[in-house]
Amino acid sequence: MDTFDSLLGSLRIEVELTHYNPYSFSADPTKCHYRGTLLLQAQDLLGTTSPKLAWEGLGYKARIEQFSLTVASPVHRLKLWHADEMGRIPVPRDVAAYATDGARYITFFPRKWTHHGELAVEFEITIPYILYPPYGRNYQFELTASATVTVVNKELNQEPVVMRRTAPAVSFELMTDDGWPI
């Protein structure tokens, strides 16, 4: 294989809701949660099986060095990140995210393979009440993500190859208007 860059495809973001009114959906309107998934497409190296089986069968391992999310509205900006390992120490499952500011606003869940051959990291963004728009107004948030992934093949004694991917932005809206239609 001439290049490792072809091992990984694109990165994308999926969010469950694009519009959210905490006064309509939540028992506790002071907490607003957006759930989503970061999906990194892995290529099927053999062309006849799932990417996960091909990667494992050929001895490749992908390690997420860093996933970063940026959540921005006209008046706010949070940059948050998560990794499989800190240095060479695995990140404990109960550790949600690492950031100087904003760590309490996002939770990352353990990485897993999907049925479609994608590496997936689910996340939940909590927008605190103090960041809500004024009553009757909407805030448009933009969510962007990037991933730094290291691919290793220990059987071939190759040095780790670092790749970076950026996802197209996804928008979602937070509103504080009681009569929003579902």
BABA-407228 format. One line per field, with one value per atom (N, C-alpha, C): residue number from 1; residue in one letter; atom name; z, x, y. Coordinates in steps of 0.2 Angstrom, whole numbers, plus 5000, padded with zeros to 4 digits. Layout:
k NUM	... $
r A	... $
a CA	... $
z Z	... $
x X	... $
y Y	... $
***
This chain:
k 1	1	1	2	2	2	3	3	3	4	4	4	5	5	5	6	6	6	7	7	7	8	8	8	9	9	9	10	10	10	11	11	11	12	12	12	13	13	13	14	14	14	15	15	15	16	16	16	17	17	17	18	18	18	19	19	19	20	20	20	21	21	21	22	22	22	23	23	23	24	24	24	25	25	25	26	26	26	27	27	27	28	28	28	29	29	29	30	30	30	31	31	31	32	32	32	33	33	33	34	34	34	35	35	35	36	36	36	37	37	37	38	38	38	39	39	39	40	40	40	41	41	41	42	42	42	43	43	43	44	44	44	45	45	45	46	46	46	47	47	47	48	48	48	49	49	49	50	50	50	51	51	51	52	52	52	53	53	53	54	54	54	55	55	55	56	56	56	57	57	57	58	58	58	59	59	59	60	60	60	61	61	61	62	62	62	63	63	63	64	64	64	65	65	65	66	66	66	67	67	67	68	68	68	69	69	69	70	70	70	71	71	71	72	72	72	73	73	73	74	74	74	75	75	75	76	76	76	77	77	77	78	78	78	79	79	79	80	80	80	81	81	81	82	82	82	83	83	83	84	84	84	85	85	85	86	86	86	87	87	87	88	88	88	89	89	89	90	90	90	91	91	91	92	92	92	93	93	93	94	94	94	95	95	95	96	96	96	97	97	97	98	98	98	99	99	99	100	100	100	101	101	101	102	102	102	103	103	103	104	104	104	105	105	105	106	106	106	107	107	107	108	108	108	109	109	109	110	110	110	111	111	111	112	112	112	113	113	113	114	114	114	115	115	115	116	116	116	117	117	117	118	118	118	119	119	119	120	120	120	121	121	121	122	122	122	123	123	123	124	124	124	125	125	125	126	126	126	127	127	127	128	128	128	129	129	129	130	130	130	131	131	131	132	132	132	133	133	133	134	134	134	135	135	135	136	136	136	137	137	137	138	138	138	139	139	139	140	140	140	141	141	141	142	142	142	143	143	143	144	144	144	145	145	145	146	146	146	147	147	147	148	148	148	149	149	149	150	150	150	151	151	151	152	152	152	153	153	153	154	154	154	155	155	155	156	156	156	157	157	157	158	158	158	159	159	159	160	160	160	161	161	161	162	162	162	163	163	163	164	164	164	165	165	165	166	166	166	167	167	167	168	168	168	169	169	169	170	170	170	171	171	171	172	172	172	173	173	173	174	174	174	175	175	175	176	176	176	177	177	177	178	178	178	179	179	179	180	180	180	181	181	181	182	182	182 $
r M	M	M	D	D	D	T	T	T	F	F	F	D	D	D	S	S	S	L	L	L	L	L	L	G	G	G	S	S	S	L	L	L	R	R	R	I	I	I	E	E	E	V	V	V	E	E	E	L	L	L	T	T	T	H	H	H	Y	Y	Y	N	N	N	P	P	P	Y	Y	Y	S	S	S	F	F	F	S	S	S	A	A	A	D	D	D	P	P	P	T	T	T	K	K	K	C	C	C	H	H	H	Y	Y	Y	R	R	R	G	G	G	T	T	T	L	L	L	L	L	L	L	L	L	Q	Q	Q	A	A	A	Q	Q	Q	D	D	D	L	L	L	L	L	L	G	G	G	T	T	T	T	T	T	S	S	S	P	P	P	K	K	K	L	L	L	A	A	A	W	W	W	E	E	E	G	G	G	L	L	L	G	G	G	Y	Y	Y	K	K	K	A	A	A	R	R	R	I	I	I	E	E	E	Q	Q	Q	F	F	F	S	S	S	L	L	L	T	T	T	V	V	V	A	A	A	S	S	S	P	P	P	V	V	V	H	H	H	R	R	R	L	L	L	K	K	K	L	L	L	W	W	W	H	H	H	A	A	A	D	D	D	E	E	E	M	M	M	G	G	G	R	R	R	I	I	I	P	P	P	V	V	V	P	P	P	R	R	R	D	D	D	V	V	V	A	A	A	A	A	A	Y	Y	Y	A	A	A	T	T	T	D	D	D	G	G	G	A	A	A	R	R	R	Y	Y	Y	I	I	I	T	T	T	F	F	F	F	F	F	P	P	P	R	R	R	K	K	K	W	W	W	T	T	T	H	H	H	H	H	H	G	G	G	E	E	E	L	L	L	A	A	A	V	V	V	E	E	E	F	F	F	E	E	E	I	I	I	T	T	T	I	I	I	P	P	P	Y	Y	Y	I	I	I	L	L	L	Y	Y	Y	P	P	P	P	P	P	Y	Y	Y	G	G	G	R	R	R	N	N	N	Y	Y	Y	Q	Q	Q	F	F	F	E	E	E	L	L	L	T	T	T	A	A	A	S	S	S	A	A	A	T	T	T	V	V	V	T	T	T	V	V	V	V	V	V	N	N	N	K	K	K	E	E	E	L	L	L	N	N	N	Q	Q	Q	E	E	E	P	P	P	V	V	V	V	V	V	M	M	M	R	R	R	R	R	R	T	T	T	A	A	A	P	P	P	A	A	A	V	V	V	S	S	S	F	F	F	E	E	E	L	L	L	M	M	M	T	T	T	D	D	D	D	D	D	G	G	G	W	W	W	P	P	P	I	I	I $
a N	CA	C	N	CA	C	N	CA	C	N	CA	C	N	CA	C	N	CA	C	N	CA	C	N	CA	C	N	CA	C	N	CA	C	N	CA	C	N	CA	C	N	CA	C	N	CA	C	N	CA	C	N	CA	C	N	CA	C	N	CA	C	N	CA	C	N	CA	C	N	CA	C	N	CA	C	N	CA	C	N	CA	C	N	CA	C	N	CA	C	N	CA	C	N	CA	C	N	CA	C	N	CA	C	N	CA	C	N	CA	C	N	CA	C	N	CA	C	N	CA	C	N	CA	C	N	CA	C	N	CA	C	N	CA	C	N	CA	C	N	CA	C	N	CA	C	N	CA	C	N	CA	C	N	CA	C	N	CA	C	N	CA	C	N	CA	C	N	CA	C	N	CA	C	N	CA	C	N	CA	C	N	CA	C	N	CA	C	N	CA	C	N	CA	C	N	CA	C	N	CA	C	N	CA	C	N	CA	C	N	CA	C	N	CA	C	N	CA	C	N	CA	C	N	CA	C	N	CA	C	N	CA	C	N	CA	C	N	CA	C	N	CA	C	N	CA	C	N	CA	C	N	CA	C	N	CA	C	N	CA	C	N	CA	C	N	CA	C	N	CA	C	N	CA	C	N	CA	C	N	CA	C	N	CA	C	N	CA	C	N	CA	C	N	CA	C	N	CA	C	N	CA	C	N	CA	C	N	CA	C	N	CA	C	N	CA	C	N	CA	C	N	CA	C	N	CA	C	N	CA	C	N	CA	C	N	CA	C	N	CA	C	N	CA	C	N	CA	C	N	CA	C	N	CA	C	N	CA	C	N	CA	C	N	CA	C	N	CA	C	N	CA	C	N	CA	C	N	CA	C	N	CA	C	N	CA	C	N	CA	C	N	CA	C	N	CA	C	N	CA	C	N	CA	C	N	CA	C	N	CA	C	N	CA	C	N	CA	C	N	CA	C	N	CA	C	N	CA	C	N	CA	C	N	CA	C	N	CA	C	N	CA	C	N	CA	C	N	CA	C	N	CA	C	N	CA	C	N	CA	C	N	CA	C	N	CA	C	N	CA	C	N	CA	C	N	CA	C	N	CA	C	N	CA	C	N	CA	C	N	CA	C	N	CA	C	N	CA	C	N	CA	C	N	CA	C	N	CA	C	N	CA	C	N	CA	C	N	CA	C	N	CA	C	N	CA	C	N	CA	C	N	CA	C	N	CA	C	N	CA	C	N	CA	C	N	CA	C	N	CA	C	N	CA	C	N	CA	C	N	CA	C	N	CA	C	N	CA	C	N	CA	C	N	CA	C	N	CA	C	N	CA	C	N	CA	C	N	CA	C	N	CA	C	N	CA	C	N	CA	C	N	CA	C	N	CA	C	N	CA	C	N	CA	C	N	CA	C	N	CA	C	N	CA	C	N	CA	C	N	CA	C	N	CA	C $
z 5000	5000	5000	4995	4994	5000	5001	5006	5011	5017	5022	5022	5018	5018	5016	5012	5009	5014	5020	5025	5028	5028	5031	5026	5026	5022	5026	5025	5027	5035	5038	5045	5044	5047	5047	5054	5055	5061	5060	5064	5064	5071	5071	5077	5077	5082	5083	5081	5084	5083	5080	5076	5073	5076	5079	5083	5090	5095	5102	5106	5109	5114	5121	5125	5132	5136	5134	5138	5135	5129	5126	5127	5127	5127	5134	5138	5144	5150	5155	5161	5166	5164	5168	5162	5161	5156	5157	5163	5164	5161	5158	5155	5148	5143	5136	5134	5131	5129	5121	5118	5111	5110	5107	5106	5099	5098	5091	5091	5085	5083	5079	5080	5075	5072	5065	5061	5057	5057	5053	5049	5042	5038	5037	5038	5037	5031	5027	5020	5021	5017	5017	5013	5017	5014	5009	5010	5006	5001	5001	4997	4997	5002	5002	5009	5013	5020	5023	5030	5033	5034	5035	5036	5043	5048	5055	5054	5051	5050	5046	5041	5036	5040	5044	5048	5053	5057	5062	5059	5053	5050	5047	5045	5042	5048	5054	5059	5060	5057	5058	5064	5067	5073	5072	5073	5073	5080	5082	5088	5087	5091	5090	5095	5092	5096	5098	5094	5097	5092	5095	5092	5095	5091	5094	5091	5095	5093	5095	5090	5092	5091	5097	5097	5097	5092	5092	5090	5094	5092	5091	5090	5089	5095	5101	5107	5111	5109	5113	5108	5111	5108	5113	5112	5116	5112	5113	5110	5115	5113	5117	5114	5117	5114	5118	5115	5118	5114	5118	5115	5118	5114	5116	5122	5121	5126	5127	5133	5135	5136	5131	5131	5128	5132	5131	5136	5140	5145	5143	5143	5141	5145	5141	5145	5148	5155	5158	5156	5156	5153	5156	5163	5166	5165	5162	5160	5154	5154	5149	5143	5145	5140	5144	5140	5143	5139	5143	5140	5146	5145	5151	5153	5148	5149	5144	5147	5143	5144	5148	5150	5153	5156	5159	5154	5148	5144	5138	5138	5133	5136	5134	5136	5130	5130	5124	5127	5123	5125	5121	5124	5121	5113	5110	5103	5101	5095	5093	5085	5083	5076	5074	5069	5067	5062	5060	5055	5048	5047	5040	5040	5044	5044	5046	5050	5053	5060	5062	5069	5071	5077	5079	5086	5088	5095	5096	5100	5102	5107	5107	5111	5113	5119	5121	5123	5121	5122	5127	5133	5137	5137	5135	5135	5141	5146	5152	5151	5156	5156	5155	5158	5157	5150	5145	5138	5134	5137	5133	5130	5124	5121	5126	5125	5129	5127	5131	5130	5123	5119	5113	5107	5108	5103	5102	5096	5094	5094	5096	5094	5089	5084	5079	5081	5083	5085	5079	5078	5073	5076	5074	5077	5071	5073	5068	5072	5068	5071	5067	5071	5067	5071	5068	5071	5069	5074	5072	5074	5069	5070	5069	5073	5071	5069	5064	5061	5062	5066	5067	5065	5062	5060	5064	5070	5074	5070	5066	5063	5058	5055	5049	5052	5059	5062	5059	5057	5054	5059	5058	5062	5062	5067	5067	5061	5058	5053	5056	5056	5058	5053	5053	5048	5051	5048	5051	5046	5049	5045	5048	5044	5046	5043	5048	5045	5043	5038	5037	5043	5044	5049	5049	5055	5056	5060	5059	5063	5067	5072	5076	5080	5082	5084	5091	5096	5102	5103	5105	5105	5112	5114	5121	5120	5115	5113	5115	5119	5121	5116	5111	5106	5100	5100	5094	5092	5086	5084	5083	5085	5084	5077 $
x 5004	5000	5004	5004	5008	5007	5000	4999	4994	4994	4990	4984	4984	4979	4972	4973	4967	4963	4966	4963	4957	4957	4951	4948	4941	4937	4936	4930	4928	4925	4925	4922	4916	4911	4904	4901	4896	4893	4885	4882	4875	4872	4867	4864	4857	4854	4847	4842	4843	4838	4841	4838	4841	4837	4832	4828	4826	4827	4826	4823	4817	4814	4814	4818	4819	4812	4808	4802	4796	4797	4793	4795	4801	4804	4806	4808	4811	4807	4808	4804	4808	4814	4818	4820	4817	4819	4825	4828	4835	4841	4839	4844	4842	4847	4846	4851	4849	4854	4853	4858	4859	4863	4860	4864	4866	4872	4875	4880	4883	4888	4893	4900	4905	4906	4906	4907	4913	4918	4924	4924	4923	4923	4929	4929	4935	4934	4940	4939	4940	4937	4937	4944	4949	4955	4955	4950	4950	4945	4940	4935	4929	4930	4925	4922	4924	4921	4920	4919	4917	4924	4924	4931	4934	4929	4932	4936	4932	4936	4942	4942	4948	4954	4952	4957	4960	4956	4958	4962	4960	4963	4970	4971	4977	4982	4979	4984	4984	4979	4979	4975	4977	4973	4972	4966	4966	4965	4969	4968	4966	4961	4959	4963	4968	4972	4968	4964	4960	4954	4948	4942	4940	4939	4938	4931	4927	4921	4921	4918	4918	4910	4907	4900	4900	4897	4897	4890	4889	4883	4885	4880	4882	4886	4884	4887	4891	4892	4896	4901	4906	4910	4913	4912	4915	4919	4926	4930	4931	4930	4930	4934	4937	4940	4940	4942	4942	4947	4950	4955	4954	4956	4956	4961	4967	4972	4975	4978	4981	4989	4993	5000	4999	5001	4999	4995	4992	4987	4980	4976	4970	4965	4961	4956	4951	4950	4945	4938	4933	4927	4923	4924	4920	4922	4928	4930	4927	4923	4919	4923	4926	4930	4935	4940	4945	4945	4945	4946	4946	4950	4950	4944	4940	4933	4928	4923	4918	4918	4922	4922	4915	4912	4906	4900	4901	4896	4895	4900	4900	4902	4899	4901	4902	4908	4909	4909	4906	4905	4910	4912	4917	4916	4922	4922	4920	4916	4914	4914	4913	4912	4905	4903	4896	4895	4889	4888	4890	4891	4893	4900	4904	4911	4914	4911	4913	4915	4920	4922	4917	4914	4909	4910	4910	4910	4904	4900	4893	4895	4891	4892	4886	4886	4880	4882	4879	4881	4875	4877	4873	4874	4868	4869	4866	4870	4867	4862	4858	4853	4855	4861	4864	4866	4866	4868	4862	4856	4849	4848	4845	4843	4838	4837	4832	4825	4820	4814	4811	4808	4805	4810	4817	4822	4825	4828	4832	4839	4843	4851	4852	4856	4858	4865	4866	4873	4876	4882	4886	4890	4890	4894	4899	4906	4911	4915	4918	4922	4928	4934	4940	4942	4946	4949	4956	4960	4967	4967	4969	4969	4976	4978	4984	4982	4985	4984	4991	4991	4997	4996	5001	5001	5007	5006	5012	5015	5011	5014	5019	5018	5023	5028	5028	5033	5034	5028	5028	5027	5030	5029	5021	5018	5012	5011	5005	5004	4998	4999	4994	4990	4984	4979	4975	4972	4968	4962	4956	4950	4946	4942	4938	4931	4926	4919	4915	4911	4907	4903	4902	4898	4891	4888	4881	4878	4872	4868	4863	4862	4856	4853	4847	4844	4841	4842	4839	4835	4828	4823	4820	4818	4814	4807	4804	4797	4793	4788	4783	4779	4777	4773	4776	4782	4785	4782	4780	4777	4782	4780	4785	4784 $
y 4994	5000	5006	5011	5016	5022	5023	5028	5026	5028	5026	5031	5036	5041	5038	5033	5030	5025	5024	5020	5022	5029	5032	5037	5037	5041	5048	5050	5057	5056	5062	5063	5066	5064	5068	5068	5073	5074	5072	5068	5067	5070	5074	5076	5074	5072	5069	5074	5080	5085	5092	5095	5101	5107	5106	5112	5109	5113	5111	5117	5115	5120	5116	5118	5115	5115	5120	5121	5116	5113	5109	5101	5100	5093	5090	5095	5092	5093	5088	5089	5095	5096	5101	5106	5111	5116	5120	5119	5122	5118	5112	5107	5106	5107	5106	5102	5096	5091	5089	5090	5088	5082	5077	5070	5070	5067	5066	5061	5060	5055	5058	5057	5059	5052	5052	5046	5047	5042	5042	5036	5037	5031	5027	5021	5017	5013	5012	5009	5001	4998	4990	4989	4986	4985	4979	4974	4968	4969	4973	4973	4968	4963	4958	4957	4961	4960	4967	4967	4973	4977	4983	4987	4984	4983	4981	4975	4970	4963	4964	4968	4968	4972	4977	4980	4976	4972	4968	4962	4959	4954	4955	4961	4963	4967	4967	4969	4977	4980	4988	4989	4995	4997	5005	5008	5015	5017	5023	5026	5033	5035	5042	5046	5050	5054	5060	5063	5068	5069	5070	5072	5079	5084	5091	5093	5096	5099	5106	5110	5117	5119	5122	5124	5131	5134	5142	5144	5150	5154	5161	5165	5172	5175	5172	5175	5170	5164	5159	5155	5152	5148	5143	5137	5132	5127	5126	5121	5115	5109	5103	5098	5093	5088	5081	5076	5069	5065	5060	5056	5049	5044	5037	5036	5040	5039	5046	5047	5053	5051	5053	5050	5043	5038	5031	5028	5032	5029	5030	5024	5024	5029	5032	5037	5033	5034	5030	5031	5026	5027	5033	5034	5039	5046	5047	5053	5056	5061	5063	5067	5072	5076	5080	5083	5087	5094	5099	5105	5110	5116	5120	5123	5125	5127	5123	5122	5118	5111	5108	5100	5098	5102	5100	5101	5103	5104	5099	5094	5089	5083	5077	5070	5066	5063	5059	5051	5047	5040	5036	5030	5026	5025	5024	5023	5016	5015	5009	5009	5003	5002	5001	5004	5004	4998	4996	4991	4993	5000	5002	5003	5001	5001	5008	5012	5018	5018	5021	5022	5028	5026	5031	5033	5040	5042	5046	5044	5047	5053	5058	5063	5066	5070	5074	5081	5086	5092	5095	5098	5101	5108	5112	5119	5121	5125	5127	5133	5133	5138	5145	5147	5154	5155	5150	5151	5151	5151	5151	5158	5158	5164	5168	5174	5178	5175	5175	5172	5175	5170	5172	5172	5171	5171	5165	5164	5158	5159	5155	5155	5149	5151	5146	5144	5138	5135	5131	5132	5128	5124	5117	5112	5110	5111	5108	5103	5099	5093	5092	5090	5087	5081	5077	5071	5070	5068	5066	5059	5055	5048	5045	5040	5037	5030	5027	5020	5017	5011	5007	5000	4997	4990	4987	4984	4981	4975	4972	4966	4967	4973	4975	4980	4981	4985	4992	4995	5001	5007	5012	5018	5020	5023	5026	5031	5031	5036	5040	5047	5051	5054	5054	5057	5062	5067	5072	5073	5073	5074	5079	5083	5088	5087	5088	5087	5093	5093	5099	5101	5107	5110	5108	5107	5105	5111	5113	5118	5115	5118	5116	5123	5123	5129	5128	5132	5132	5138	5137	5142	5142	5148	5148	5151	5148	5150	5145	5146	5140	5137	5140	5138	5134	5132	5130	5123	5122	5116	5111	5104	5099	5096 $
***
